[in-house]
Amino acid sequence: MPDRHIYIDYNATTPLRDEVKAVMAADFDLFGNASSMHSAGRQARARVEEARAAVASLLGASAANILWTSGGSESNNTVFQTMREIADDKRNEIITTNIEHPCVLNSAKFLQSIGFKVIFLPVDQYGIVDMNVFEKALNEKTLLVSIMLANNEIGTIQDISGIAQRAKRFGAWIHTDAVQAAGKMPLNVDELGVDYLTLSCHKIYGPKGVGALYFRNNAPVVPLIRGGHQEDGRRAGTYNNGAILGFGVAAQLALRDVDTYKNTITPLRNRLREGLLAHIPDCIVNGHPHDVLPNTLNVSFPGAEGESILLSMDLAGIEASTGSACASGSLEPSHVLMAIGAGPERAHGSIRFSLGWGITAADIDYIVETVPPIITRLRSMSTV
Ligand SMILES: Cc1ncc(COP(=O)(O)O)c(C=O)c1O
């Protein structure tokens, strides 16, 4: 076992913050069904609603516009399935990008397979949508524009308010997947101009298996899960009290700490970037130079293979990722890196470092010392 253990894969998931753990542990006995009328139920309901208000505050929204879900994947699927239900002959086109998370991409592809026209917008070398191409794609038949706020693999941040303004002119619904943006940059649904916004709790130091969908007052939500009357009929199923309470605290902390996060994490990420660039020849940073999440650094090491780098780093106690966690184990190069024009060799030789609370300058220095000899060794063995 290595002496050190450095987790630097916070875009894949995050550990519970102590405050979240404390609330979840203290409320372990809050077993009442939040839909029940008696006092155990009412007690649970009050806490679930407090948590909803906290999640709403993170977005500058009202609690009435927050739907609990099981996570980002369900929130995104809910939007696409809603579109499936409300589409008609006049409006049935969907615009998204080819760098979305698989839960959006596959939802969009499913609608395409049943006859919807879906446009997958290309992005430039930094992962930014070309507004001219987007404007050409928009028309009176556009039903939904779904574009992620920040990319999980390269961290590039899109101009969602600019996208929303353009889409609104055509009366389209606008959705953004803000799973990676939450807690890392300020979020406000009115400033963004979106009708739907997706959150996932396990990316903001809360528990897994709970998420939220913000929906604007007039925006339709057709249930993905039908059953009881929970969530005003928008999503059936008994409330997961503990996870929801954890989400509430995680959201409060994310809102409170968003500036500190940026000010703490950005210099560490920059130190890592400069250290790797200084010690490893021919490496390429993927993603936008400025419009990027404070914690994300995606680097290609051409001539070395991503999975081999990952395993060697793991042996040295460094846990990072090759592209998205969902894509790991797959031999396909990352669709995001291919979309920014990286080409298969650069895409296969890339590592995503995603920083989070707890990473120190000493951790970064250890990575900067450890990774260069790994790359040199793997490049010397490479047949590419
Ligand atoms: C951008 C983005 N959207 C959606 C998801 C899926 O969220 P969940 O794991 O809560 O289903 C992820 C998780 O990796 C993500 O990064």
The ligand as a Tripos MOL2 file, in Angstrom:
@<TRIPOS>MOLECULE
LIG
   16    16     1     0     0
SMALL
NO_CHARGES

@<TRIPOS>ATOM
      1 C1        -22.8670   16.5430  -15.6350 C.3       1 LIG1
      2 C2        -23.5160   15.3730  -14.9750 C.ar      1 LIG1
      3 N1        -24.8170   15.1530  -15.1460 N.ar      1 LIG1
      4 C3        -25.4590   14.1250  -14.5610 C.ar      1 LIG1
      5 C4        -24.7830   13.2210  -13.7800 C.ar      1 LIG1
      6 C5        -25.5190   12.0760  -13.1830 C.3       1 LIG1
      7 O1        -25.8510   12.3390  -11.8460 O.3       1 LIG1
      8 P1        -26.2270   11.1230  -10.8500 P.3       1 LIG1
      9 O2        -24.9650   10.3840  -10.5930 O.co2     1 LIG1
     10 O3        -26.7590   11.8080   -9.6280 O.co2     1 LIG1
     11 O4        -27.2680   10.3360  -11.5410 O.co2     1 LIG1
     12 C6        -23.4050   13.3940  -13.5850 C.ar      1 LIG1
     13 C7        -22.6240   12.4070  -12.7940 C.2       1 LIG1
     14 O5        -21.4810   12.1190  -13.1130 O.2       1 LIG1
     15 C8        -22.7580   14.5020  -14.1850 C.ar      1 LIG1
     16 O6        -21.4520   14.7240  -14.0310 O.3       1 LIG1
@<TRIPOS>BOND
     1     1     2 1
     2     2     3 ar
     3     2    15 ar
     4     3     4 ar
     5     4     5 ar
     6     5     6 1
     7     5    12 ar
     8     6     7 1
     9     7     8 1
    10     8     9 2
    11     8    10 1
    12     8    11 1
    13    12    13 1
    14    12    15 ar
    15    13    14 2
    16    15    16 1
@<TRIPOS>SUBSTRUCTURE
     1 LIG1         1 GROUP 0 **** ****
